[in-house]
Amino acid sequence: MARHSGAEEATERDRAATYREVFGVREFRYLFSAYLLSLAGDQLAKVALSIVVFERTGSALLSAITFAVGYLPWLIGGPLLSVYADRLPRRQVMIGCDLIRMLIIGALAIPGIPLGLLVGMLFVANLFTPPFEAARAATTPEILSGDRYAVGLALSNISAQLAQVGGFVAGGALVLAVSARGALLIDAATFAVSAVLLWVGVRVRPAAARGERLSLWADAKEGIAVVFGTPRIRRLIAMLWVAAALGFAPEGLAAAYAAELDKGAAAVGLLLAANPLGLIIGGLVMGRMMRPSRRQRLLVPLAVLSVLALVPAATTPWLPVILALLFLSGVGFSFVIPLNVLVVQAVPDAARARAFGVIATGLQAVQGLGIVAAGLVATVLAPSVVVTLCGAVGSVIVLAIGLRARAVHRSAETPAEA
């Protein structure tokens, strides 16, 4: 009977949590809602300001630069400003970041602001996105325990994809309906509501890092050391960055790829949407339909799939087949769910926000570099060939790193002989 009871307990521990269990946690409902509002607000600001710049200058280049400014602050704010999400209470950091962004984005709606100042203010506003994200990412495992964290993470990833698309679409619609400045005021309101949700629904917790405070840069270096000082975590993050750099590179080739296939602008949208759709479906399957133990076993195979799926691209001229390959690549990228669980388990709470900041910064950087590199190669090779090369090179590197990380994990789990 005891043996049977033990088996039942083991099965219960390996059961996937349900969405009802996740949303049954009051704090998570508030944190989740605030996150979606802040994310949608970020997208609205990018769209509205890029339209404002284009209306004032008529320059597509300046408009694109304005849009890209939203991503640049991660290079500074990721490793450095995320320190505050460990030094200060994380709820306080999130609310403060929302209120500062509310004020700056609201001020951008003032008529007559010089163009350079407008872009500079957008840059400053976006500097507060990394510490917000680091604090939120570090708070989530404090709120959700056990497998509820993995399912909540999957739900957040899925919703982030939907919110980003919705933010872009809503941004364009709002500009048409109420003008770009009106859209900026609505954007500022999303940050205000997010701050209220966090104030009302998230519990006050003390700062995670309560020891002696070093300089800001020294604390940031400590966060980098935490990520790269643990062999298995270092390899998993390297695998993540390689998969992201080469797996998302086709996004930058969408227009050229559509032209190679002799398709119109509609094909560009389909090529860009296929991978996020795969991420959504993969997140649903991984987060809700698989046991925790199976997710861990599939981590490396799915990481390989995220780039291996791109290899056949150069062999087919059929758009539906290419969309299916990009979709599979997105499904494979759902390996980030079990990877995040392992990172949370390995990183101490006192450095968790800094670790997430470093990881997210690297992710932003390698995606941008991968897209630029793919674009450069596409000046001499057909886009379909570049996509295949990304898949082939990525598959070899990701598989090698993944196998090594798995070997390190197994050796760590093997008890030493007396």
N, C-alpha and C positions, 0 to 999 in steps of 0.2 A: 504493500500500500504506500509506504514511504517513497519507494523507488518510483511508483507511478505518479505520486504527487510531485516529486522532484522534476519529472519529465514534463508534467503539465506547467509547472512554474517556469521551466526553461522555454517552453513554447510560448507562454504568455509574454516573457521578456523579449522574445524575438518577433512579437506581433507588431505589425505596422499600426501606428496611431491613426485615428480617424480625424476628419476635419471637424466633427462635432467636438471631439476632445480638445482640439487645438483652439477653436473659437470659444470653447467653454471657459477658457482662461481670460478673465476680464481685462487684465493688463495688456494681453496680446491684442485684443480687439482694438483698443485705443492706440497702441503703438503701430499696429498694422495700418489703421486708417490714417494716422498722421504721416506715416511713410509714403503712402500713395499720394496724399495731397502735396507733400513736399516734392515728390518726384514729378508729378504732373506740373507743378509750378515751375520747376527747372526747365521742362520742355517748352512750356508756354513762353517763358522769358526768351529762350533762344529763337523761337519762331517769330515772336512779335518784334524783337529788336532787329533781327535780320531783315524783316520787312520795312521797318522804320529806316534803316540805313539805305536800303535799296531805293526807297521812295525819295530820300534826300539826295542821293548821289547818282542813282542810275547805274551803279557799278555792281555787277554780279560778283566780282572778286571781293570787294569790300563787304558785301553781304555775307559771302561764305566765310570770310575771316571773322566777322562778328559771331556767326554761328559756332565757329571752331573755338572761340574764346571761352565758351562754356566748358570745354574739356581741359584746357591748359592748366587751370588752377590745381588740378590733381597732382601735377609734378611738384608743386610747392606744398600744398595743403595736405597731401596724403601722408607722407612720413613725418612732417614737422608739426602741423596743427592738430593732427590726431593725438598728439601727446596730451592735449588738454582733456580728451575723453577718458584718459586714465587718471590724470591729476585731479580733475574736478568731478563732482557727481554727474553721471552721464545724463540723467534727466535734465539737469541744469544746462548742460552743454547743448542738448538738442533744442530746448526751448530758446536759449540765447541765440543759436544759429538761425532759427526760424524768425525770430523777431528782428534780427539785424537784416536778414534778407528781405523781410517785409518792408522795412524802412527804405532800403536802397532801391528795390524794384519799384516801390511806390514813387520814389523821387524821380525815377527815370521817365515817369509819365509827364513830368513838368515840361511844357513846351519851350523850345529854344535852347535846350542844352547843347553845347558844342559837341560835334561828333566824337572827337577824341576823348572828351570827358565821359560821354555816354558809354563808349566801349570800355574805358577804364573802370567805370562804376560797375559794369556788368562783370568784369574780371574780379573785382573785390567781392561782389555779392557771391560769386561762385567759389571763392576761397573758403566759404563757410559750409559748402556741401561736403567735403571730405571729413571734417570733424563730426558733422551730423551723422553721416553714414557710419563712421567708425563707432560712435557712441551707440547708435541703433543696433549695429551688428553685434557689439559686445553685450548689450542689454538683453537681446533676444534669448540667449541660452540661460540667462538668469531667470527669465520668466517661464520658459518652456523647458521642462525636464524630460529626460529619456528620449523616446522616439518622437515625442511631440515636437522636439526641436527640429529634427530632420524634416518632418511633414510641414511644419511652419515655415522652414527655410524654402522648401519646394514651392509652397504657396506664395511666398514673397517673391521668388524668382519669376514664377508664372505671371503674377500680378504686375511685376515690374515691366515685363515685356509688353503686356497689354496697356499699362499706364503710359509707357513711352509712346507707343503708337497712338493711343487716345490723346495724349498731350499734343503731339504733332498735328493730328487732325483737328482737335478742338482749337488749337492755336490759330490755324488758318481760318476756321469758321468764325472764331471770335473777332479776328481782325476784320473780316468782311462785315460782321454784324454790328460791332461797336467801335471800330477803329483800333489801330495798334496801341494807342495810349490807353484806351478803355480796357483792352486785353491785359495790359501791364497792371492796371489797378485790380483787375480780377485776380491776376497772378499773385499780387501782394496779399490779397485776401486769403488765398489758399495757405500761405505761410502763417497768417494770423490764426486761422482755424486749426491748423496743425499744432501750433503752440498751445492753444487752449485745450485740445484733446490730450496732449502730453501732460499738461498741468493737472487736468482733472483725473485722468485715468491711469497714469504711471506712478508707481510708488517711489517715494524718496529713498534713495540708497546712498550710503557714504561713498566717497571716492575710492576707486579700486586700489590705486597706488598711494599708500598713506605713509610711506617711509620718507627718508631724506630725499629732497628734490635736487636733482642736478640741473644743469643748464638745459634749455629747451633742445639744443642740438644733441647734447649727451643723452637725454631721454629718448630722442628720436633714434639715435644710433643703437640704443639698447633694444628698441623695438625691432630694428633691422637684425640685430644679433639674435633675438628670439626666433625670428623666422628662419634665418639661415644657420643657426647654431645646432639645430636638431636634424640629423642626417635624413631621416625619413620625410619630415615635413619639408625640408629643403628640396628634396627630389620631387615631392608631390607638387610643390609650387612651381618648380621648373617645368614639370609636365603640363601644368595648367597654362603657364605662360606660352610655351611652345605651341600647344594646341590652339590657344586663342590667337596668337600671332599669325599662324598659317591657316587655321580653320575659318577665321573671319576675314582673311585677306580678299576673298572674292567679292565682298561687299563693295570695295573700292573699284572693282572692275565691272560693276553691273551694267553701266551705260555702254561701255565698250563691248562687253560680252553680248548684250542684246543686239548691237550693231553687227557683230560677227555672225549672229544667228539670223540676221536680216529681219529682226523684229522691231516693233515700235516702242514708244515710251511705256506702254502698258506692261511690256515684258520686263522693263527695269524694275517696276514696282513688284512684280511677281518674284524676280530674282532676289530682291531685298527682303521679301516677306517669307520666303520658304524656310530659311534657317531659324528665324524667331518662332515660326509655327512649330518646327521640330522641337525647339527648346520647350515650348509650352506643353506639347504632348509628352515629351520625355519626362518633364517635371511631374506631370500628372501620374504617369506610370511609376516612376521611381519613388515619388513621395507617398503615394497612397496605396499602390497595388503590390509593393514588394516588401518583404521582411527586411529588417536592418542587416541581418547577416548576408542576405543575397545582394543587397546594395553594395556592401563592401567588396564582395567577390567580383562584382561587375565593374568596379571602379576603373581598373586598367583597360579591360576590353572596350568599355564605352569611350574612354579617352582616345584609344586607338581608332575607334569607329569615327570619331569626330573629324579626323583628317583622312582616314583611309577611304571614306565614302566619296571623297573628291577625286580620287585617282582616275576613274573612268571618264572624266569630263571631256577629255580630248578625243575620245573615241566615238562620241555621239553628237549629231547635229540637232537632236530632237529636244525642244524646250521642255516638254513634260518629263523626260528622263532626267534632264539636268536639274529641274526643280525637285524631283524625287531624291537625287543625290544630295542636294543642299538641305533638304528636309531631314535626311538620315544623319547628316553631319550635325544638325541641330539637336536631334534626338541623342546622339552620342555625347554632346556637351552637357547633358544632364548628369555627367559624372561629377560635376561640381557639388552636388548634394552630399554624397558620402564623403567627398574630399573635405568639405567644410566641417562635417561632423568630426573627422579625424583631427583637423586643425584645432577646433575648440577643445577637444580632449587633451591635446598635447601642449597648448599654450596656457600659462597661468593667467588667472583673471586679471591680475595687476598689470599685465602687459597686453591684454587681449585687444583693446582698441587700437593700440599702436601697431600690433601685428596685422590687424585687418586693414589699417591704413596703408601699410607697406605693400601688402598683397594687392589691394585695389589699385594703388598707384602703378605698380608694375603691370597690372592687367590693362589699364588705360594706355600706358606707354607702348607696350608691345603690340597692342591692336593697331595703334596709329602707325608704328614703324612697319608692321606687316603690310598694312594697306599701301603705304608709300613705296615699300620695296617691290610689292607686286605690281604697282603702277609703273615703276621704272623698268622692270623686266618686260612688261607688256608693250613697251616701246619698240622692242625687237622681236618679241614672240607673240603669237596669237593669244588672246585672253584665255581661251579654253586650255591651251598648253600650259599657261602659267598656273591655272587652277589645278591641273593635274600634277605639276611640279610641287606645288604647295602641299598637296595631299601625299605625294610620295615621300618627300623629304620629312614632312611632319610625322608620317606613320613610322618611319625608321627611328626617329629621335624619340618620339613619345613611347614607342614600344620598349626601347632600350632603357629609358629612364624609369618607366613603369615596372619593368621586370626587376630592376635593381632596387627600387623602393619596396617592392613586395619581398625580395630576398632579405633586405634589412629588417623588415617587419617580422618576418618569420624567425630570423636569428635572435631578435630581441625577445620573442615570445618563448623561445626554447630555453628551459632552465639549465643553468650551468651544472656540469657534472662535478660531484664532490671529488 
